[in-house]
Amino acid sequence: MYTHITIDATHKVTDHYNLLEKLGVGKFGQVFKLTHKETGRVCAGKFYKGRRAKEREAARKEIELMNYLHHPKLVQCLAAYDNKPEMVMVMEFIAGGELFERIVDDNFEHTEPASVRYMQQILEGIAYMHQQNIIHLDLKPENIVCVDHTGTSIKVIDFGLASRLDPNTPLKVMHGTPEFVAPEVISYEPVCLATDMWSIGVICYILLSGESPFQGNSDDETLALVTAAQWEFDEDSFEEITEQAKDFISSLLNKNTRRRMTCEEALAHPWMAAFDSGDPSTTKSLSKEKMKRFLARQKWKRVRDSPYLKCSLINLAVSSVLGNPHFHLLPPTPDSPLTPEAEHALQSLELKMQGPPQFSQSLEDQTVAQGSRACLSCHLTGSHAPHQIMSCDAFP
């Protein structure tokens, strides 16, 4: 049962929902866990930065696009609120976490047939988007999440960069994640539905091997590899992967957009049915070690790329977490993964980054003569720039 959502400008989200803990932060704003006051349903609330007209328009665009994405493999919008300056989109709460994090769990068996099932679900969701002529433009592992902690059902999330294509107006974009972005984005050429297919090919490559096909030593090097479409199947990583899987990936990671498979063609590819009649007990488990290293690099990048926490501050913060002033955190590499000590430090740092802003200098009462001016000052710190509202008699 799907509902067409209109933005409620007469209520606050807190009129209908209880606000619980923060689930995450991003360039758009923050995500909080919510519960509906009447039904008790657990949801997620995406709180947009809405002070600038451009930010509000981007939020409105995403909310309106969600009305065209009613599919079981796409996260659903349940309500939306516009109470200036705050804009909130209420979504399904997806409890299972990121797919790749699930895969590296010691209790989870990672196999090629299981990977086929995940790719099928991704393709089904994106196929529906493409039927509406909507392109996701930000497909990456972080945006593929598990519905729960035990099953294998997944959903695609985060449509903040999604756009509806207009055949009369070519769309060019300048955003994306270097490892997953298609060559035409880097070259600032018009994007198309095939742009998403490239990203799906990269996700599939990593899903099966634990390695990124375009991982360079820097973002510039990664972008150069993507632009040249230079990649290969690592012999060790793909030793036990079927030729059908390799052909599937090769049919997506093609620089020529016209030669990439569509979602429908990908779903009809022989690899999708390769294990239908096989005996799962004879299927070999795939190694998780390279996947763990890939996830460690992704965590490092999320911390490194935080707008308010640069490398020198990272090491200071990590040193304080470990209680070791001489500790220096270096980015993980395929040959030198993060140590358990560094992994713990990064996880602690990520939690701190997601925490609420803190007063390093609080407001203090001021007493001045009538008719004089009073100067009130405070200092707030946070991993993302905190919004501040000064009120007088409950009015901003």
N, C-alpha and C positions, 0 to 999 in steps of 0.2 A: 504494500500500500504506500503510494508516494503522494506527497502533498506539494502543491504549488505555493512557494513562499513569497510573501510580500513583506517589505521592510516595515516594521512597526516603529513609527516615529512618535507614538503617544505614551509608550511605556519604557521603563528601563529593564534590562535583562534581569536585574535583581528583584523586579516585581514578580517574576514568574519562576526564577531559579535561585537556588542557594549556591553561593560562590565558595568553592573548596580550594584545594592546593593547585599550585602552578604545575603544568605539565611540560612546558617548554617555552622557548623564546626564539624569535627570529627577526629578520629585517622588517617584517610587516607589523610586529607587535608581540603579543603573548597569548598563550593558550592555557586556559584554566579548566579544571574539572568542575562540572556543575551537576546539581540534582534538581529535577523539576519539583516544585513545591507541592503540587497536587498528586502527581503519579509516583514520585520517587525515582523516576527514570534517570540513570546516570548518563550524562552527555559531556561534550567538550565544547568550550566556548572560545572562539578565536576573537581576541580583542585587538582591533586594528588601531594603529596610530592614525588618528583622524583629525588632526589639527589643520593640516594643509588641504587645500581643495584637491590637489593631485592625489593625496593619500585616500581621501574620501571617495573619489571617483574610482580608484583602483579597487577599493573594498566593495563598492556598489556593483562594479563590473563582475567581480568574482561571485558575489551572491546571486546576481541575475543569471549568470552562466549555469549555476548549480541547478536551476530549474529545468535545464535541458540534459542533465546527467543522471537520470533516474535508472540506475542499473545496479544489480546486486554486487558487482565487483568494483563499484565506485562509492566512496564515502558519501553519505547523504547529508544535506542541509535540512535542519528541522525547524529553524526559526531565525529571524534576523531583527536587530534593533538598531535604531539610529537616534541616540540621545546625545546631542552635541556636547562635547567634541567626540564622544565615544561612539564607535560603531562595533557591533558584535554579531558574529555568525555562530549560531548554535548548531553543532554537528553530532552525528553518531559518535559515541565513545568506543574506540577500537582498543580492546584491552590487551591484545597479544604482543604488541611491540613490533619492532622492525623485523622483517623476514630474515635478513642475514644474521641478525643477532640470535634468532631462534635456531638457525642452521648450525651455528658453532656451539650450541649448548651440548654438553656431554651426553645428555639423555636423548638427543635427537639423532636419528640415522639419516645421513645425507647420501642420496643415491641419484643416478641419472634419471630413472623413471619419476622420482619425486620432483626433480627439476622440470621435467616435461609438464607435470600437473601445474606447477607454479607458473610456468610460461604460458600455458593455456589460459589460466585465469587472468593474467595480465593482458593478454591479447584480446580476450573477450571484453574486458572493460574498455580498453583503448579502441577496439573496433566500434563499440557503441558511440564513443566520443566522435570518432571519425565519420560515422554515419550522420552525425549532426553537423559535420564540417567544423568541428572544434578540435584544436590541437593543444596538447598538454604543455609541451615545451620545457618541462622540468622533471622528466622521468629519470629516476636514480634510485639506488637501493633504499635510501631513507624514506622514500615515498611509496614503498611497498610494505604494507603492514599486515600482521596476522590478526584474524578476527578474535581468536582466543589463545589461551596458553597451551592447548592440547591438540587441536585439530590442524588441518592443512589448508583451511580456507583463508584467502587473502583479499585485500582491497587496495585500490590505488587511492592515494590521498593528495592533498595540496594542489589546488587549481589556481593558485595565486598568479601564475604567469600564463595561464591558458587563454587562448584567443579563438574567436570564430573567424574562419577564413572567408574573405570576400573575393570572389573570382575577378572582380573589376579593380581591386586595390591590392597590389602585392604587399605582403607583410614582411618587414625586415626587423630583426630584433638584435639587441646587444646584451643579452643576459643568458645565463646558463652556467652549469658546472663544467669546468674544463674537460674532465675525463669522460663526460657523458654527452657533451654538446656535439652536434653534427658539423661537418666541414662548412656547410653553407651558412651557418650562423657566424662562424669565425670570419668568413669572407664577406660578411654583410650582404648576402644575396637573399632573395625572397625565400622564406620558409614554406613548407608544405606538409601534408600529412606524413610524407616519408621522413621528415625530420624526426618525428617520434620513433619511427622504425629503427633508425640508427641507434638511438638511445636504448631501445629494447635489445638490440644486438649486443651492445656493450654489457648490459645487465646479464644477459644470458652467458656471455663469455666469462664473466666474473663468477656467476653462479656455479658453473661447471669446473672452473679451474682455481678460483680464489685469487686470481691475478687480473690486473687491469690491462687491457690491450694497448692503451696509449699512455701508461704511467711514465712521465718523465721525471727528471730530478728537480724540475721547477714547473710552475704553471705555463711559462713561456715555451718550455720544451714540450710539455704535454700538448699545448695548442698547435705547435709546429707539426708534431706527429699526427694529430687529428687532421690538420689541413692537408697534409700529404697522403692521408689515409694509409699510413705505413703501420702495418701490424702483421703478426704471424701467430700460429699456434705453437706455444711453447711445448717442446717435445715431451718433457717430463710431466707437465701439468695435464696434457691431453693424451697421455699414453693409453689410458683405459677408457677414453671417451669415444663413442661410436662415430663413424664417418658421417652418418646422417645428422648428428648433432653439429659437426663441423660444417657440413653443407648448409644447415639452417643458419648458423652464424654468418657464414660467408655471403649468404643471400641477403643479409641485412646490412653488413658493414661494407657497403659498396659506395664509393664516392659519388657515383652517378645516381641521383635521386630516382630516376626513372627505372633503374635496374634493381632497386630494393623491393623486397616483397611487401605487399600490403598486408594488413591484418588478416584479411580473408585468405590470402595465399599462404601466410604463415600458419594459420590454423589448419590448412589443408596439406601442409608439408608432411612427408612420410614420417619424420621424426615424431610428430604429435601422436602417431598411432603405433610407434615402433614397439612399445612394451605392453600393448593391450592384452596380448595372449601369453605374455611371458610369466615365468614363475618368479615371484618376488624374492623367494628364498635364495635364488641363485644370483641375485643382483649384488654386485660389489658395492661396498660403501666407499664414498669418495673421501679423500683426505680433507681435514678441516684446518690444517696448520697454516696454509697460505691464506685462507679466508680470514683466519684470526689476525694475521699480519695486515691484511687489507683493511680490516675494521679498525685496527690500531692506528693505521695511517689516517683513516677518515676522522677518527676522534681527535688526533693531533691537529688536523686541518681545521676542524670546527673551533677548537680552542685558539689556534693560531690566527684564524681569520676573524675572530671576534673583534668588532670595531673598536672596542674600548679596552682590549687586553692584548697588547703586543708582546713580542718574544721576550724582551727584557723583563717585562712585568710577569710573564708566565713563569720564568725561572725563579723570580722572587717569590711568587705565590706558591709554586711547587716546593721550594725550599722550606717555606713556612709550614706547609702541609706535612712534610717529612721530618721537620725539625732538624734539618741539615743545611746550614748556610753555604756549604761548599758544593751542594748537589747542582748539577747542570743538566737540564733535559734537552736531549737532541731528538730531532724528528726520526721516527722509525724508517728503516729501509728494508727491502727484501732480504738483505744479508744480515741486517742488524735490527731485529724487532725490539719493541719496548720490553724492558725488564718488568717483572712483576711489581717492583717498587715504583717504577715510572707509571705503569698502568694504573696502580692504585692512586697515584698522585693526580693523574689526569682525570680519573673518575671523580675524585674529591673536588677537583677544580671545576669540573662540569657542573656538579651540584651547587657549588658556590655561585657560579655564573647564573644559574637558574633561580637563585634565591632572591628575596625581595630587596629593594634598595634600603640602604642603612643611613642614618643620620651620623655624619662624622662631626657635625656642629649643629646642635639643636637651636630652635628659636628660644629666645629668652625675653621675659617681660621687660618692658621699657616704661619708665615714668618720665613724662615731660610736662612742661607748663601748657595750659590750655592755649590753643592757637599755634603752638610750635609743631614742628615736624618730628616724627619718630622714625628711626631707621631700624628695620627688622631684617635680620639676615640668618641664613642657615646654609648648611652644605650637605648635599646628598650624594652618595656614591652608589653605583650599580654597574653591572656588566653591560647593560644597555641603558642609554640615557634616560633617566627617570623623568616622567612628566610631573610638573609641579603646578598646583592650583592654589592661589592665595584667596581666602574667603573672608568677608566681613559681614557679620550677622547672617551667616549661611548663604550669602550671595558671593559668587566669584568676583 
